[in-house]
Amino acid sequence: MDIIEKNKLLMNELAAGSPQLAEQVNALDWNELQAALDECIFKKDQFGLPEEYGPASYFPLIPENPEQEKLYGQAFVHGEKLIRAGKTAAFTVAGGQGTRLGYDGPKGTLAVSPIKGKPLFQLFAEQILGISEKYEVAIPWYVMCSPLNLEATVSHFEENAYYGLSRENIKFFAQGVMPATDFKGNLLLASQDSLALSPNGHGGSLKALIDSGSIADMASRGIEHLSYFQVDNPLVSVINPLFIGLHDLQKSDMSSRSLTKTGPFEKLGNFVSIGDRVTIIEYSDLPEEKALEKEGDGRIRYRAGSPAIHVLRRDFIEQFASGEIKLPYHRAEKKVDHLDEAGERTTPEEPNAVKFETFVFDALPLAKNPLILEADRLEEFSPVKNKRGIDSLESSQADQVKRAKRWLTNAGHAIKETSIVEINPRAFPSERDILGAEFKDYDFESDLIYLD
Ligand code: UTP
C-alpha cells in the first residue's frame, strides 16, 4: 500500500474518535502532501542546482559611475512619487515559529529596542506611521501570521491600540499549514485530537495573500508594489524610495536587496543568475569551489547574499492564484513533539520529523527583469534569530544603538562613545529625516538619549 493510502486509512480510523482531528483530516490536501513527500522524502522531483549559473549582478550601494548616479537619483524621486501616490504597501511575514529564539509568543511582540523596550511590531508600525505622515498618504500594512499565532498577534495589536495606526489600514491573515511526517512519510500526531501541523514556510505568503483577500484589497486601493520584510529585523527600511523606484523603473516583477557576504561561507542564501533570470542557492547547497571563486580584484564572486528583503509587483503575485504555479517544498528536519506508537506524547532529543516548507525566494526565477540592490548591512540588517551570539537580541540591540549614533553623528552631533541612543522611527523614519532637523531640547552629552 502506498504511503498516502496508509496515512489516509490510519487517520480516518483515528479521526472517528475525535471531531477536531476529523476536521483536520478532512481539510488535508492529499495531493499536496503527495507532492511534498515526493519532493522531500522520496526525492522523485529533484530540483537540485541549475546546470549552469554564475553570480548575479547587482546594483551597488554606492553608484559606480555617473550614469548609475543619475539613475539612482531618478529612482529615488520616482520611488517617492509612487509612495506619495499611494501605490505602495508594507508586508511582514510573521508566521514563523521562532524555534531558535525559543520565545513564548509571536516573535513580533518581542521587546527589542534598547531604551524603551519596544516590540518589533511597534518599531515597524511607527516607521510606517512616520512615512505615512511624511508623504501624507495611507500605507496599508499586511501582516501574515500562522493559524498558531494569529490570535495572539491580533490581541497584541488590540491591546496596544494598533500603535497609532488606523485599524482599516492593517490586515492580519493566516498562512497555510502542512502536516509533519516521520522520515518515512508517516503523519505525526501532536495529540489524540490533532495532527502535528506547522506553517508552510514564508513561500506560503504568496497564496495566502490571495486567499485572504489581501491582493484584492490592494487592487481596490490602487496598490501596485508590496514591500516584503521579515518580522525579526528591526533595522529594515519598511518602504524604501530608492529600492521601490528602481524596481519600478526597471520593470522588475520581484526585486531583492543583497548584502555583501562577510566570507565565502556566511550563512546567507546566494544570489545567482541563470540567463536573464535570478535565483537563490542556499548557503548549504553552493559547492565549496564556487563559494571560494574570486574576481581579479580579490573579492569573492558569489558575494551577494540575501537578507530576505524584497519588493513584489501585485500583478506578479496574482499569477499564483490558480495554484498551477507552485513553489517547491524544502525539507526541514526538526524535533517535533508527537505521540509515539504507544500513544504517549514524546519530546525527541534529536530531529525526528520532516517539516515541509516553501520559500518566497523560489518565486525569483519566475520574475521578469529581476533586480538586486545592495544594502548596507550596518544600516539595514540585524535580525533577532538566536538566543545568544550572532543574530541575537543582544547583537541586534548593539547594532540599533550603533546605527542611531551614526545617524546623529553624521548630522553633526557629538555623542559620547558610551551613550545608549534610540530613535523613534515615527519621528525619523530614515537618516535623511534627521539631517537638517533642529534639536533644541536634547542633551547630547547624556548617557541615555531617546530621540522623539
Ligand atoms: P525563519 O526562517 O527565521 O524561521 O523565518 P522562524 O520560524 O522565524 O525561526 P526558526 O527557524 O524556527 O528559529 C524568516 C521569516 O519568515 C517568517 C518568519 O516569521 C520570519 O519573519 N516565516 C517563516 C513565516 O512567516 N512563515 C513560515 O512558515 C516560516
Residues whose N, C-alpha, C, O or C-beta is under 5 A from the ligand:
A	BS01	UTP	V93 A94 G95 G96 Q97 G98 T99 R100 L101 M144 P199 N200 G201 H202 Q230 V231 D232 K385
